[in-house]
Amino acid sequence: MRRIEWPGLAPGVLLALPVAATAAGFDLAGQFREGGVPLLVILALSILFLAVSIERLVHLRTRAVVPDGLVERVQALWEARDFAGIEALLAAEDSTLARIVRYLVAHREQGFAFLNGAAGDIASMELRQHQQKAYALAIVATVAPIVGLLGTVLGMIEAFHVIAYESGMGNATLLAGGISKALVNTASGLAVALPALGMHHFLKHRVATLGLALERQVNRLLHDWFMPVAAPPHVLKEVRHAH
């Protein structure tokens, strides 16, 4: 055991810090092996967390919602009235913006109000789907610490049962070892829940950011293509009254 001088304490007060956990005979792998069923559940939740996080990071990208440069390319074809070219361009694009623009072009004879509502419905549905796919992370962040706490409670019950019925007046070593094993469940649950909660909020913010960018691009096209042109004000002719 190495002793060091802690500057914040009064002179002469020493704190003993372990050089390594193994110096105290702490077997982390053994603690996990004896964690019981709750630890297996937490392990399954951690695998779910990794799988959902990887899938979302791969598929929830800018190019999947509002790819750069698409509006400019479509705008040039629209001005040339090349609707077949627009259809061919959008057929090669797999994004929310491409699907909205394809709907606008296919129903270009409709009015501004109809197209504005339809574009909003398509965008809202696809963004909700992206958000729903990340909902599993919220489940992991909620369930993992509860399962860990349950494992801790069960482990402490087991430890006190050993003390009460197998050690007579009690054995501090057995009690401390049992509590240590039990607390591994809580630590494991929190270790999985915290990154899951952080990733859930990160993806939620990313969906909101991409949604705002999508709204700006769609509104730009709607106003350029379908916004009614304001009629010039009527000029009132001077009425000459007969004398």
C-alpha positions as CSV (number, residue, x, y, z in Angstrom):
1,M,0.0,0.0,0.0
2,R,1.5,3.3,-1.1
3,R,0.9,6.4,1.1
4,I,0.9,9.8,-0.3
5,E,0.6,13.3,1.3
6,W,-2.7,15.0,0.3
7,P,-2.1,18.8,0.0
8,G,-5.7,19.8,1.0
9,L,-5.5,18.1,4.4
10,A,-3.8,19.2,7.6
11,P,-0.1,18.2,7.9
12,G,0.5,14.7,9.0
13,V,-2.8,13.3,7.7
14,L,-2.1,10.5,5.2
15,L,-4.4,8.8,2.8
16,A,-3.7,5.2,1.8
17,L,-4.4,4.5,-1.9
18,P,-4.1,1.1,-3.5
19,V,-1.4,0.7,-6.1
20,A,-3.7,-1.6,-8.1
21,A,-7.0,-3.3,-7.5
22,T,-5.3,-6.7,-7.6
23,A,-3.2,-5.8,-4.5
24,A,-6.4,-6.1,-2.5
25,G,-7.3,-9.4,-4.1
26,F,-10.1,-7.8,-6.2
27,D,-11.1,-10.1,-9.1
28,L,-13.2,-8.0,-11.5
29,A,-13.9,-10.9,-13.8
30,G,-15.0,-13.1,-10.9
31,Q,-17.3,-10.3,-9.7
32,F,-19.0,-10.2,-13.1
33,R,-19.3,-14.0,-13.3
34,E,-21.1,-14.0,-10.0
35,G,-23.4,-11.1,-10.8
36,G,-26.3,-13.3,-11.7
37,V,-29.2,-13.0,-14.1
38,P,-29.5,-9.1,-13.8
39,L,-25.9,-8.8,-15.1
40,L,-26.8,-10.9,-18.1
41,V,-29.8,-8.6,-18.8
42,I,-27.6,-5.6,-18.6
43,L,-25.2,-7.3,-21.0
44,A,-28.0,-7.8,-23.5
45,L,-29.1,-4.2,-23.1
46,S,-25.5,-3.1,-23.8
47,I,-25.5,-5.1,-27.1
48,L,-28.8,-3.5,-28.0
49,F,-27.3,-0.1,-27.3
50,L,-24.3,-0.7,-29.5
51,A,-26.4,-2.1,-32.4
52,V,-28.9,0.8,-32.4
53,S,-26.2,3.4,-32.1
54,I,-24.2,2.0,-35.0
55,E,-27.3,1.7,-37.2
56,R,-28.4,5.2,-36.5
57,L,-24.9,6.7,-37.0
58,V,-24.7,5.0,-40.3
59,H,-28.2,5.8,-41.6
60,L,-29.0,9.1,-40.0
61,R,-26.8,11.3,-42.1
62,T,-27.3,14.5,-44.0
63,R,-27.4,12.7,-47.4
64,A,-30.3,10.6,-46.1
65,V,-32.5,13.5,-45.3
66,V,-31.4,16.7,-47.1
67,P,-28.4,16.1,-49.4
68,D,-26.3,19.0,-50.3
69,G,-26.7,20.5,-53.8
70,L,-29.9,18.7,-54.7
71,V,-32.1,21.8,-54.7
72,E,-29.8,23.7,-57.0
73,R,-29.7,20.8,-59.5
74,V,-33.5,20.4,-59.5
75,Q,-34.0,24.2,-59.7
76,A,-32.0,24.4,-62.9
77,L,-34.0,21.6,-64.5
78,W,-37.3,23.2,-63.3
79,E,-36.4,26.5,-65.0
80,A,-35.7,24.6,-68.2
81,R,-39.1,22.8,-67.8
82,D,-37.2,19.5,-68.0
83,F,-39.6,17.4,-65.9
84,A,-38.3,14.1,-67.3
85,G,-34.8,15.1,-66.2
86,I,-36.0,16.0,-62.7
87,E,-37.6,12.5,-62.5
88,A,-34.4,10.8,-63.6
89,L,-32.4,12.8,-61.1
90,L,-34.7,12.1,-58.2
91,A,-34.9,8.4,-59.1
92,A,-31.2,8.1,-58.3
93,E,-31.6,9.9,-54.9
94,D,-32.7,8.1,-51.7
95,S,-33.5,10.9,-49.3
96,T,-36.5,12.6,-47.7
97,L,-35.9,15.8,-49.7
98,A,-35.9,13.8,-53.0
99,R,-39.2,12.1,-52.2
100,I,-40.8,15.5,-51.3
101,V,-39.5,17.1,-54.5
102,R,-40.7,14.1,-56.6
103,Y,-44.2,14.6,-55.1
104,L,-44.2,18.3,-55.8
105,V,-43.2,17.8,-59.4
106,A,-45.8,15.0,-59.9
107,H,-48.6,17.2,-58.5
108,R,-47.4,20.5,-59.9
109,E,-50.8,21.3,-61.2
110,Q,-52.1,21.6,-57.6
111,G,-52.2,24.8,-55.6
112,F,-49.7,26.1,-53.1
113,A,-51.8,25.2,-50.0
114,F,-52.3,21.6,-51.1
115,L,-48.6,21.1,-51.9
116,N,-47.4,22.8,-48.7
117,G,-49.5,20.5,-46.5
118,A,-48.5,17.4,-48.5
119,A,-44.8,18.2,-48.2
120,G,-45.2,18.8,-44.5
121,D,-46.9,15.4,-44.0
122,I,-44.1,13.6,-45.9
123,A,-41.4,15.3,-43.9
124,S,-43.1,14.8,-40.6
125,M,-43.7,11.1,-41.2
126,E,-40.1,10.4,-42.2
127,L,-38.5,12.4,-39.4
128,R,-40.8,10.6,-36.9
129,Q,-39.6,7.3,-38.3
130,H,-36.0,8.3,-37.7
131,Q,-36.8,9.3,-34.2
132,Q,-38.7,6.1,-33.5
133,K,-35.7,4.0,-34.6
134,A,-33.7,5.5,-31.8
135,Y,-36.3,5.0,-29.2
136,A,-34.6,1.8,-28.1
137,L,-31.8,3.9,-26.6
138,A,-34.3,5.6,-24.2
139,I,-35.5,2.1,-23.2
140,V,-31.9,1.0,-22.4
141,A,-31.2,4.2,-20.5
142,T,-34.3,3.7,-18.4
143,V,-34.2,-0.1,-17.8
144,A,-30.5,-0.7,-17.3
145,P,-30.0,1.2,-14.0
146,I,-33.3,-0.4,-12.6
147,V,-32.1,-3.9,-13.5
148,G,-28.7,-3.0,-11.9
149,L,-30.4,-1.8,-8.7
150,L,-32.5,-5.0,-8.6
151,G,-29.4,-7.1,-8.9
152,T,-27.8,-5.1,-6.0
153,V,-30.8,-5.6,-3.8
154,L,-31.0,-9.3,-4.5
155,G,-27.2,-9.6,-3.9
156,M,-27.5,-7.8,-0.6
157,I,-30.4,-10.1,0.5
158,E,-28.2,-13.1,-0.4
159,A,-25.3,-11.6,1.6
160,F,-27.3,-11.0,4.7
161,H,-28.8,-14.5,4.4
162,V,-25.3,-16.0,4.4
163,I,-24.4,-13.9,7.5
164,A,-27.6,-14.8,9.3
165,Y,-27.7,-18.5,8.7
166,E,-24.2,-19.7,7.9
167,S,-21.8,-17.5,10.0
168,G,-23.5,-17.4,13.4
169,M,-22.7,-14.0,14.8
170,G,-21.6,-12.7,11.5
171,N,-18.5,-12.4,9.3
172,A,-17.5,-9.0,8.0
173,T,-15.5,-10.5,5.3
174,L,-18.4,-12.5,3.9
175,L,-20.7,-9.4,4.2
176,A,-18.3,-7.1,2.5
177,G,-17.6,-9.6,-0.3
178,G,-21.3,-10.1,-0.9
179,I,-22.1,-6.4,-1.0
180,S,-19.2,-5.9,-3.4
181,K,-20.6,-8.4,-5.8
182,A,-24.0,-6.8,-5.5
183,L,-22.8,-3.3,-6.3
184,V,-21.2,-4.5,-9.5
185,N,-24.8,-4.8,-10.8
186,T,-25.5,-1.1,-10.1
187,A,-22.2,0.0,-11.6
188,S,-22.8,-2.1,-14.7
189,G,-26.3,-0.7,-15.1
190,L,-25.1,2.9,-14.8
191,A,-22.2,2.2,-17.2
192,V,-24.7,1.2,-19.9
193,A,-27.4,3.7,-19.1
194,L,-25.3,6.9,-19.2
195,P,-23.9,6.5,-22.8
196,A,-27.3,5.2,-24.0
197,L,-28.9,8.4,-22.6
198,G,-26.3,10.6,-24.1
199,M,-26.6,8.9,-27.5
200,H,-30.4,9.2,-27.4
201,H,-30.3,13.0,-26.8
202,F,-27.5,13.4,-29.5
203,L,-29.7,11.6,-32.1
204,K,-32.8,13.5,-31.1
205,H,-30.9,16.8,-31.6
206,R,-29.6,15.6,-34.9
207,V,-33.1,14.7,-36.2
208,A,-34.3,18.2,-35.1
209,T,-31.3,19.9,-36.9
210,L,-31.9,17.9,-40.1
211,G,-35.6,18.7,-39.9
212,L,-34.9,22.4,-39.8
213,A,-32.6,22.2,-42.8
214,L,-35.2,20.2,-44.7
215,E,-37.9,22.7,-43.9
216,R,-35.8,25.5,-45.3
217,Q,-35.1,23.7,-48.5
218,V,-38.7,22.7,-49.1
219,N,-40.0,26.1,-48.3
220,R,-37.6,27.6,-50.8
221,L,-38.9,25.4,-53.6
222,L,-42.5,26.0,-52.6
223,H,-42.2,29.7,-52.7
224,D,-40.2,29.8,-55.9
225,W,-42.4,27.3,-57.8
226,F,-45.9,27.6,-56.4
227,M,-46.3,30.8,-54.4
228,P,-49.1,32.9,-56.1
229,V,-47.8,36.1,-57.6
230,A,-49.5,39.1,-56.0
231,A,-51.7,40.9,-58.4
232,P,-50.9,44.6,-59.0
233,P,-53.1,46.9,-57.1
234,H,-56.1,48.2,-59.0
235,V,-55.7,51.8,-60.2
236,L,-58.8,53.8,-59.4
237,K,-59.9,55.8,-62.3
238,E,-61.0,59.3,-61.6
239,V,-64.7,59.7,-61.9
240,R,-65.8,62.9,-63.5
241,H,-69.1,64.1,-62.3
242,A,-71.3,65.8,-64.7
243,H,-71.9,69.4,-63.8
